[in-house]
């Protein structure tokens, strides 16, 4: 079923589902590094921002039984994961943490957190 808007339109309603789970919620934060430049007295007189394209991602999903990865993997930390964002846009994140939660009389949940780095190109080292 598609969503129907009446009256004032809202920006990007709902969530984008994955092949491996239904998206309950996502949070994408835009971050960067900040260096404060101090004068001889220690007062900040300038700021230098770097790594400003980095994005922090966290998402909660209801995993689908027949879908397989990523929810079937035991150790996701350090793995690359492509997630859907608004429209047809995707974001490739590197997973820092993942958790699986089950509740009596309810569906399980899968939560993943990580970062998107615009200048990182994935390469397999070792093997």
Secondary structure, DSSP 8 states (H G I E B T S, - for coil): ------SS--SS-S---BTTEEEEEEEEEE--EEEEEE-TTS-EEEEEEE-TT-EEEEEEEEE-TTT-TTTT-S--TT-EEEEE-STT-EEEEEEEEEEEE--TTS--EEEEEEEE-TT--------
